[in-house]
Amino acid sequence: MMADIAKGTILRHVLKILWLFACVSILVLTLIYRGPEYRDAVEAEVLVMIALSFPSGWIFAYLFLGTLIGGTRTTELQWIFLVWVPLFVLGYLQWFVLIPAGVRWGRRVFGNREPGGP
């Protein structure tokens, strides 16, 4: 039993590190490859961050990116961070706070029931 818990903890830490590495990597790559010669760098950042924070990132992008953030007065550098920070926060909260809390709640509420019982 304890070995299973330790494996689950290690897996969660590895997944968190990989997710954080992917998010920071896309930010660094976007900052390096921005400008007129790489026009698609910012769009790639948006798409990758939406994928990493799916489904909350998709909802955020659908509701807010086109209407409330940015506009015509933001620079490319401002836009990179206006997209990356909220999607990073939403994705982190979703994958590493809310889902584990939901799993713990589900195990606490439903975990002690016998198979076939009410």
C-alpha positions as CSV (number, residue, x, y, z in Angstrom):
1,M,0.0,0.0,0.0
2,M,2.7,2.5,0.9
3,A,4.7,1.6,-2.2
4,D,1.6,2.5,-4.3
5,I,1.3,5.9,-2.5
6,A,5.0,6.6,-3.0
7,K,4.7,5.7,-6.8
8,G,1.7,8.0,-7.1
9,T,3.6,10.8,-5.3
10,I,6.6,10.4,-7.5
11,L,4.5,10.3,-10.7
12,R,2.7,13.5,-9.7
13,H,6.0,15.3,-9.1
14,V,7.4,14.1,-12.4
15,L,4.3,15.2,-14.3
16,K,4.3,18.6,-12.5
17,I,8.0,19.1,-13.4
18,L,7.4,18.1,-17.1
19,W,4.3,20.4,-17.3
20,L,6.2,23.4,-15.7
21,F,9.2,22.7,-18.1
22,A,6.9,22.7,-21.1
23,C,5.2,26.0,-20.1
24,V,8.5,27.8,-19.3
25,S,10.0,26.4,-22.5
26,I,7.3,27.7,-24.7
27,L,7.6,31.1,-23.0
28,V,11.4,31.2,-23.6
29,L,11.1,30.0,-27.2
30,T,8.4,32.6,-27.9
31,L,10.6,35.4,-26.5
32,I,13.6,34.2,-28.5
33,Y,11.7,33.7,-31.8
34,R,9.4,36.8,-31.8
35,G,9.6,39.5,-34.3
36,P,8.7,40.0,-38.0
37,E,10.8,37.1,-39.2
38,Y,8.9,34.7,-37.0
39,R,5.3,35.9,-37.3
40,D,3.8,32.6,-36.0
41,A,5.7,32.4,-32.7
42,V,3.1,34.2,-30.7
43,E,0.2,32.2,-32.3
44,A,2.1,29.0,-31.5
45,E,2.5,30.1,-27.9
46,V,-1.2,30.7,-27.6
47,L,-2.1,27.3,-29.1
48,V,0.5,25.4,-27.0
49,M,-0.6,27.1,-23.8
50,I,-4.2,26.5,-24.5
51,A,-3.4,22.8,-25.1
52,L,-1.3,22.6,-21.8
53,S,-4.1,24.2,-19.8
54,F,-7.0,22.4,-21.6
55,P,-10.0,22.7,-20.9
56,S,-9.8,25.8,-18.6
57,G,-7.4,27.4,-21.0
58,W,-9.7,26.9,-24.0
59,I,-12.6,28.5,-22.0
60,F,-10.4,31.4,-21.1
61,A,-9.2,31.9,-24.6
62,Y,-12.8,31.6,-26.0
63,L,-14.2,34.1,-23.6
64,F,-11.5,36.6,-23.0
65,L,-8.6,36.7,-25.4
66,G,-10.5,38.3,-28.3
67,T,-12.5,40.7,-26.3
68,L,-11.0,41.9,-23.0
69,I,-7.3,41.5,-23.2
70,G,-4.9,43.4,-25.5
71,G,-6.5,45.4,-28.2
72,T,-4.5,47.5,-30.6
73,R,-2.3,49.2,-28.1
74,T,-0.4,46.2,-26.7
75,T,3.1,45.4,-27.9
76,E,4.0,41.9,-29.0
77,L,6.0,41.4,-25.7
78,Q,3.0,42.6,-23.6
79,W,0.8,40.2,-25.6
80,I,3.1,37.3,-24.9
81,F,2.8,37.7,-21.2
82,L,-0.9,38.7,-21.2
83,V,-1.5,35.3,-22.8
84,W,1.1,33.2,-21.0
85,V,0.5,34.2,-17.3
86,P,-3.3,33.6,-17.1
87,L,-3.1,30.3,-19.1
88,F,-0.2,29.2,-16.9
89,V,-2.1,30.0,-13.7
90,L,-5.3,28.4,-14.9
91,G,-3.5,25.3,-16.0
92,Y,-1.5,24.9,-12.8
93,L,-4.6,25.4,-10.7
94,Q,-6.6,23.0,-12.8
95,W,-4.0,20.2,-13.0
96,F,-2.2,20.4,-9.7
97,V,-4.8,21.9,-7.2
98,L,-8.4,21.3,-8.3
99,I,-8.1,17.9,-9.9
100,P,-6.1,16.4,-7.0
101,A,-8.5,17.9,-4.5
102,G,-11.4,16.4,-6.4
103,V,-9.7,13.0,-6.5
104,R,-9.1,13.2,-2.7
105,W,-12.7,14.2,-2.1
106,G,-14.0,11.4,-4.3
107,R,-11.8,8.8,-2.5
108,R,-13.0,10.1,0.8
109,V,-16.7,10.1,-0.1
110,F,-16.9,7.0,-2.3
111,G,-13.8,5.0,-1.4
112,N,-15.1,3.0,1.5
113,R,-18.1,1.5,-0.2
114,E,-18.2,-2.2,-1.0
115,P,-18.6,-3.3,-4.6
116,G,-22.3,-3.9,-5.3
117,G,-23.4,-1.9,-2.3
118,P,-25.4,1.3,-2.2
